[in-house]
Amino acid sequence: MEYFNKNTSQYLTVLKRNLVTRYLIRLELLSYHEHTIGEITKDLTLDAQGQININYKQLVRRSCSLTLANIPDKYLPSPNSPIWYLRKFKLWIGIQDNQDNIWWWSQGVYYITSATANAHTVSIEAIDKGGALDGTLKINIAEVQYIVKAGSTIADIVRDTLALNLGNNIKMSNSIAYGGANMPIDPVQPLIDLRYNEQKIKADISIDANNYLGNIFTSLGDGYGVDIYYDNDGHFRFNALTDIFFVDGYKYVAPQWEYTNLSEANCQYNFDGLNAVTVYTNLSVDTQALVNAQEESKTQSDDTGKVIEDEDIQAPNLSYTAYNVNPLSPIRVGAVGLRRMESQEIDYIDTTESDMIARCQQYAVMLLHKQTMIGATLNFNSPIIPHLDVNKTIRITDEYQKINNELFVIQSITIPLGAGAMQISATNINWLPSETNIEGMGVG
């Protein structure tokens, strides 16, 4: 019996009791619209080498390199083969038990970045579909300036951008290996958090000529506290952060797995993260015009005839700095001193000063969380558990490591395609700054 993405009690029992008899890999070779046009299934330890890398990032989270042996001739790389540059495939990892049941878990939809063959062995490098947006694949470039107007609904922006046809009237430069012209950037419907069906953007988003349309999504993610990525089934995900302002939300995320002994897992700690983030605004268009006029005439008069000197006309200089002072965090300011991230700039919106400082605060706190999650981790080896994913929680108890039933958030996973252990990097949620232990300073 075969099961696909089914987390059942029987599946968990197979893992917990070490009843896995072999690991399998499956490639579903896809058309541009992601219909299956071919399939390759191999024994992971006998006919495969390589690895899958999954990292908690925006847009691109997954990449893989794999070498498969004994491939049929029809799948050897060529312009007429499903295995070729910029063609797609879906990757699955399966575990088989002692009763020949197989549990398959999807590991993403990928674009091929390189494919080579030697006799009946094929080597493939690939990246998930986010690579079509962020510039990795050098496609979906705006040839003219592309502007999304303030007041547009966020969900509509996401859907409309992904539905843009290659070569349509906004003039996008593309290179697609399927031979068609008039195709959407992503033929699969995105999955969008319902809260963004009504929320509108407060300022224009502008993509200059020769820039990638993925910049629209990163602007939305940074400005509105959103996780943007492709999931393990190849759906574009646009989700609010687990907790937009503070990490407390992770306490309510059910763990995907419970580890009870890491004594043989080659544990290593990493505490090189940052603990202070400053976010500031740039000039608004109106203020910039005012400053330019000021350069032409060093003084001017108001309606009452009062002369306004240079120093009386000042551009907004708003900022907010967030500090990690969590007493449980190994990288808090009081433990390791000040470790600053390079200051980050956000667009100025013509609104109240307090609103702009609040926007700076939201982004600063979001970045502080991300920097802490990257830079305060426990790294360890694990048997292959194919349903685990980044930004999900696991529970760990280990007497030797002095870890007592604590929740960790997964930051990265490396899955071997062949012999070897899975590598996990995770952050203890108690190390992260929370509502009561972030100090901040706003300047306006």
DANOR-V653772 format. One record per residue. PHI is phi in whole degrees, 0 to 359 (999 if undefined). BURIAL is 1 if it has 16 or more other C-alpha atoms within 10 Angstrom, else 0. Layout:
<<PHI;BURIAL> <PHI;BURIAL>>
This chain:
<<999;0> <248;0> <234;0> <238;0> <53;0> <249;0> <265;0> <257;0> <297;0> <295;0> <299;1> <295;0> <295;0> <301;1> <290;1> <293;0> <264;0> <57;0> <263;0> <286;1> <264;0> <195;1> <251;1> <233;1> <231;1> <228;1> <251;1> <265;1> <280;1> <242;1> <284;0> <300;1> <274;0> <70;1> <270;0> <287;0> <239;0> <185;1> <208;0> <230;0> <237;1> <221;1> <287;1> <296;1> <270;1> <261;0> <239;1> <217;1> <217;1> <129;1> <196;1> <250;1> <247;1> <234;1> <230;1> <283;1> <219;1> <276;1> <65;1> <261;1> <244;1> <236;1> <217;1> <209;1> <228;1> <211;1> <237;1> <244;1> <262;1> <58;0> <269;1> <302;0> <303;0> <294;0> <256;1> <293;1> <301;1> <192;0> <301;0> <259;0> <257;0> <296;1> <258;1> <198;1> <304;1> <69;1> <278;1> <250;1> <211;1> <252;1> <252;1> <234;1> <246;1> <236;1> <241;1> <247;1> <260;1> <286;0> <248;0> <68;0> <285;1> <235;1> <253;1> <263;1> <232;1> <291;1> <236;1> <117;1> <251;1> <234;1> <265;1> <283;1> <261;1> <201;1> <212;1> <227;1> <228;1> <222;0> <58;0> <253;0> <249;1> <242;1> <247;1> <230;1> <246;1> <208;1> <223;1> <291;1> <296;1> <299;1> <295;1> <281;1> <249;1> <268;1> <103;1> <302;0> <266;1> <59;0> <232;1> <60;1> <257;1> <282;1> <276;1> <230;1> <298;0> <237;1> <238;0> <257;0> <282;0> <304;0> <95;0> <289;1> <286;1> <300;1> <299;1> <294;1> <300;1> <297;1> <297;1> <294;0> <293;1> <291;1> <271;1> <303;1> <279;1> <297;1> <83;0> <277;0> <286;0> <271;0> <60;1> <258;1> <271;1> <215;1> <219;0> <247;0> <275;0> <262;1> <86;0> <269;0> <250;0> <2;0> <237;1> <291;1> <304;1> <226;1> <283;0> <262;0> <297;0> <286;1> <251;1> <241;1> <305;0> <301;0> <297;0> <268;1> <290;0> <248;0> <290;0> <246;1> <282;1> <266;0> <218;0> <301;0> <247;1> <243;0> <248;1> <290;1> <304;0> <71;0> <246;1> <271;1> <294;1> <300;1> <299;1> <299;1> <289;1> <293;1> <296;1> <294;1> <298;1> <291;1> <278;1> <233;1> <64;1> <235;1> <273;1> <234;1> <191;1> <259;1> <277;1> <290;1> <256;0> <85;1> <273;1> <289;1> <251;1> <229;1> <240;1> <300;1> <307;1> <312;1> <218;0> <302;1> <258;1> <224;1> <279;1> <305;1> <300;0> <296;1> <296;1> <255;0> <266;0> <297;0> <293;1> <281;0> <199;0> <238;0> <263;0> <245;0> <201;0> <251;1> <299;0> <248;0> <260;0> <56;0> <289;0> <218;0> <260;0> <229;0> <229;1> <253;1> <284;1> <265;1> <226;1> <211;1> <225;1> <248;1> <239;1> <225;1> <259;1> <265;1> <278;1> <283;0> <300;0> <298;0> <293;1> <297;0> <298;0> <296;0> <294;1> <298;0> <297;0> <296;0> <293;0> <286;0> <229;0> <294;0> <222;0> <207;0> <245;0> <269;0> <297;0> <268;0> <92;0> <290;0> <280;0> <259;0> <282;0> <308;0> <292;0> <277;0> <249;0> <232;0> <286;0> <302;1> <225;0> <257;1> <205;1> <213;1> <244;1> <253;1> <240;1> <274;1> <240;1> <300;1> <297;1> <267;0> <273;1> <295;1> <247;1> <298;1> <303;1> <292;0> <266;0> <236;0> <83;0> <278;0> <237;1> <268;1> <282;1> <302;0> <302;0> <247;0> <253;0> <237;1> <293;1> <279;1> <245;1> <289;0> <215;0> <287;0> <299;0> <295;0> <295;0> <292;1> <295;1> <296;1> <295;1> <299;1> <297;1> <301;1> <291;1> <297;1> <295;1> <299;1> <294;1> <298;1> <299;1> <296;1> <295;1> <291;1> <295;1> <284;1> <255;1> <221;1> <225;1> <252;1> <248;1> <205;1> <267;1> <210;1> <302;0> <295;1> <237;1> <290;1> <271;1> <291;1> <213;1> <287;1> <61;1> <244;1> <260;1> <229;1> <250;1> <233;1> <230;1> <208;0> <296;0> <296;0> <278;0> <59;0> <248;1> <241;0> <55;0> <250;1> <273;1> <234;1> <256;1> <286;1> <259;1> <207;1> <222;1> <240;1> <255;1> <286;1> <257;1> <139;1> <288;0> <130;0> <260;1> <285;1> <249;1> <234;1> <240;1> <218;1> <245;1> <292;1> <295;1> <287;1> <277;1> <274;1> <294;1> <232;1> <305;0> <269;0> <226;1> <249;1> <266;1> <220;1> <218;0> <260;1> <236;0> <217;0>>
